[in-house]
Amino acid sequence: MRYPAILAAALAAAAFAVPAAAESAGVAYADLDLSTKAGQDLLERRIDSAAREACSMDEIRTGRFTPSTAQRRCYRETKASVHARVAAAIARNDRRGG
């Protein structure tokens, strides 16, 4: 993503929107330079980590060493939701000529 201001605005507006099954989570990005690949990669890792935490992907349950089907679905939907909001914000900005 090469639109750091739009990405930041979308993340702020979304406040990390997650499916109802997940807890809410936040992703810090103010310290990142989102115009660089390194900054974008670090943001993606933070989004991934927050989605894993919100969906309890790393929680170990008795007799189970892998995430449940519901946890995996939550994780996929959470990440897709964030990426869709970012893409929509970028598209709106492109239409405005920004």
C-alpha positions as CSV (number, residue, x, y, z in Angstrom):
1,M,0.0,0.0,0.0
2,R,1.5,3.2,-1.1
3,Y,-1.0,5.6,0.5
4,P,0.2,6.1,4.0
5,A,-2.2,9.0,5.0
6,I,-5.2,7.1,3.6
7,L,-4.1,3.9,5.3
8,A,-3.7,5.7,8.6
9,A,-7.1,7.3,8.3
10,A,-8.8,4.1,7.4
11,L,-7.2,2.3,10.4
12,A,-8.2,5.1,12.7
13,A,-11.7,5.2,11.4
14,A,-12.0,1.4,11.5
15,A,-10.5,1.2,15.0
16,F,-9.7,-2.3,13.9
17,A,-13.2,-3.5,13.1
18,V,-13.5,-7.2,13.8
19,P,-16.4,-9.7,13.5
20,A,-18.8,-10.0,16.4
21,A,-17.1,-13.2,17.5
22,A,-13.8,-11.4,18.2
23,E,-12.9,-9.0,20.8
24,S,-11.9,-5.5,19.7
25,A,-8.2,-4.7,19.3
26,G,-6.1,-1.7,18.3
27,V,-3.2,-1.4,16.0
28,A,-0.6,1.3,16.6
29,Y,0.8,2.9,13.4
30,A,1.8,6.5,14.3
31,D,5.4,5.4,14.7
32,L,5.6,3.8,11.2
33,D,6.6,5.4,7.9
34,L,3.9,3.8,5.8
35,S,5.5,5.2,2.6
36,T,8.2,2.5,2.9
37,K,7.9,-1.2,2.3
38,A,9.5,-1.8,5.8
39,G,6.8,0.3,7.4
40,Q,4.0,-1.4,5.5
41,D,5.4,-4.8,6.4
42,L,5.6,-3.9,10.1
43,L,2.0,-2.7,10.0
44,E,0.9,-5.9,8.4
45,R,2.6,-7.9,11.1
46,R,0.9,-5.8,13.8
47,I,-2.5,-6.3,12.1
48,D,-1.8,-10.0,12.0
49,S,-0.8,-10.1,15.7
50,A,-3.9,-8.1,16.7
51,A,-6.2,-10.4,14.7
52,R,-4.6,-13.5,16.3
53,E,-5.0,-12.0,19.8
54,A,-8.6,-10.8,19.2
55,C,-9.6,-14.2,17.9
56,S,-7.7,-16.1,20.6
57,M,-5.7,-18.0,18.0
58,D,-2.8,-18.7,20.3
59,E,-4.9,-19.8,23.3
60,I,-4.2,-23.3,24.3
61,R,-7.2,-25.3,25.3
62,T,-7.2,-28.6,27.0
63,G,-6.8,-31.4,24.5
64,R,-6.4,-29.1,21.6
65,F,-3.1,-27.8,20.1
66,T,-4.5,-26.1,17.0
67,P,-7.0,-23.2,16.7
68,S,-10.7,-24.2,16.4
69,T,-12.6,-23.7,13.1
70,A,-14.3,-20.7,14.7
71,Q,-11.0,-19.1,15.7
72,R,-9.6,-19.6,12.2
73,R,-12.7,-18.1,10.6
74,C,-12.6,-15.2,13.0
75,Y,-9.0,-14.6,12.2
76,R,-9.6,-14.7,8.4
77,E,-12.7,-12.4,8.6
78,T,-10.9,-10.0,10.9
79,K,-8.0,-9.5,8.6
80,A,-10.3,-9.3,5.5
81,S,-12.4,-6.7,7.3
82,V,-9.4,-4.4,7.9
83,H,-8.0,-4.9,4.4
84,A,-11.4,-4.2,2.9
85,R,-11.8,-0.9,4.8
86,V,-8.3,0.2,3.8
87,A,-9.0,-0.6,0.2
88,A,-12.3,1.3,0.3
89,A,-10.5,4.3,1.8
90,I,-7.8,4.2,-0.9
91,A,-10.5,3.9,-3.6
92,R,-12.4,6.9,-2.2
93,N,-9.2,9.0,-2.1
94,D,-8.4,8.0,-5.7
95,R,-11.8,9.1,-6.9
96,R,-11.3,12.5,-5.2
97,G,-7.9,12.8,-7.0
98,G,-5.9,12.7,-3.8
